[in-house]
Amino acid sequence: MEKDKLLQDLTDKHPEIKNISAKKEVFWINPKYNSLSGFEKKSYLSADMITDAEKRLNRFAPFIEKVFPETRETNGVIESPLIEAELLKKRLSKRFNCELKGRLFIKCDNNLPVSGSIKARGGIYEVLLHAEKLAFANSMINQSDNYLVFADEKFKNFFSQYTISVGSTGNLGLSIGIAGKKLGFKVKVHMSSNAKQWKKDLLRKIGAEVIVYDSDYGKAVEKGRAEASGDPFNHFIDDENSFDLFLGYATSAVRLKNQLEEINIIPDEKNPIYVYLPCGVGGGPGGITFGLKNIFGKNIHPFFAEPVSSPSMLLGLITGLHENVSVFDAGLDNVTEADGLAVGRPSGFAGRLLHDKISGIYTVEDKLLLKLISEVYDKAGIFIEPSAAAGMPGPFRLIENTGSFSEHNKSGNQAIYSDNGIHIIWATGGSMIPDNEKMAYYKKGSALISKE
C-alpha cells in the first residue's frame, strides 16, 4: 500500500511517469537543458583534469603495450574505431519507418582492446591512477620514468599487498579485474544476481575473487563500499561516485574529436552532432558527456538510452531526486536482457553535474534490443550485446519527435534538429561474449524478426 501511494505521488507530480511505470517506450526531452551553461562552478572537475588524465594514459602506454599485446598496433593506446554505417542506416530507416538524412556512425567500444566494453575506459584508467599514486607515495617512480617498469616483478610484488574492489553487473568488474591482476593487485568483485555467468567465470579464471548477491546492482555496490571503508589497503572503485572513473570516460571525447577531424568533420550550429549513449548507473555516459560538452559545447547533443524496466537516470532527472528514487518506486522490476544497464538507482553525482547537459533520454523494450543485435550483425558485421543495442533507435526516435524537440527549444538553449546532423551511436560492449552466447542472442533476435 505504501509503495502504491509513493507511485501515485510521483505520477501526480510528474505525469510522464505513468507511461514509464507501464513499461512503455518513451522519449523525454530535458526541460532543463541549457547549452550555454558551463562547468565553471564545478570546481572539483575541469577540462584541465581531462587533459591530465589523457597524459597519464600516455605515460602508461608502454606498460599497456607490453602486457596487452592486442594494443601493439595502437602503441599501447586503448581505443576503438569510429565507422560509418550506411547499410545499417538504410536497414534501421526501414525498421523505424523514417528516413535518416544525416550521416550515421558507430563508435565501436564493443571492440575496445583488453576488456571489450566502454568500461575499459574508466575502469582501467582508475586502476592505473591508483597504481601510480601508490608508486609515487613509495618513491618507486617519477613521472619522467618509462612506465614500462610497472610490468616488473618488483612492482607486482609490491601491489600484491593491496586490494582493488568494485561493485558491478559485469563489464566494469571485468575491466578492473583484468587490469588489476596484470599489475599484481588482489581484486575483489561484488556482483549482482543478474550478472552473466560467463563474466563471473572469466573473473575467477584470472584470479579475481567474486562475491555474488541475491539482489541487484545497488546491493553489490553497497556491500563492496562498506567492506572497503576504512581499510587503507582496499581501494573501492565506486561507479556511482568516482571522479576518477568519470575522467577516464571523459578522455574518449578527445579521441573522438581527433577521429572526426581525420574525416573532416568539425561540428557547428548547422551541422551538430547527436550522440546516443546507453546508460546504466550513469558514470560512463556521464563522463563521456562531460568530455564532449567541454570540447564541442552547444554543437553536441547527448541522448541517454535505458531499458523500459530500468530507467533509473530518467526517473532521477524527471523527479530531481537523483539517487533518492529507484525504478522500484515506479513499480518496475529492473529485469532486462541488457544486464549492463540493470541499475535500480542512478549516480547522483553524474545526474546533478549533468542535469542541464543531457538533451534527453529514451527507453527501449528488450524485444527490440534483441532484434537490433541481429540486424547490426547482418548489416554492419558488428556484434553488440543487448546493452549496446540500446543506442541504435536513438536517431530515429529523435526524428519521430522532431516537432516537439524543436518546439521545446525555441528559447535558443538547444539547437533545433538539423537534417545535416552527424549521428553517433556508442556501441558499448559485446566482443568478449562467448561465441555460443553470441549465437544465442543472434538467433533470438532473428526469430523475433521472422515473426514480424
Secondary structure, 3 states (H helix, E strand, C coil): CHHHHHHHHHHHHCCCHHHHHCCCCCEEECCCCCCCCCCCCCCCCCHHHHHHHHHHHHHHHHHHHHHCHHHHHHCCCCCCCEEECHHHHHHHHHHCCCCCCCEEEEEEHHHCCCCCECHHHHHHHHHHHHHHHHHHHCCCCCCCCCHHHHHCHHHHHHHCCCEEEEEECCHHHHHHHHHHHHHCCEEEEEECCCCCHHHHHHHHHCCCEEEECCCCHHHHHHHHHHHHCCCCCEEEECCCCCHHHHHHHHHHHHHHHHHHHHCCCCCCCCCCEEEEEECCCCHHHHHHHHHHHHHHHHHEEEEEEEECCCCHHHHHHHHCCHHHCCHHHHCCCCCCCCHHHCCCCCCHHHHHHCCCCCCEEEEECHHHHHHHHHHHHHHHCCCCCHHHHCCCCHHHHHHHCHHHHHHHCCCCCCCCCCCCCEEEEEECECCCCCHHHHHHHHHHHHHHHHCC
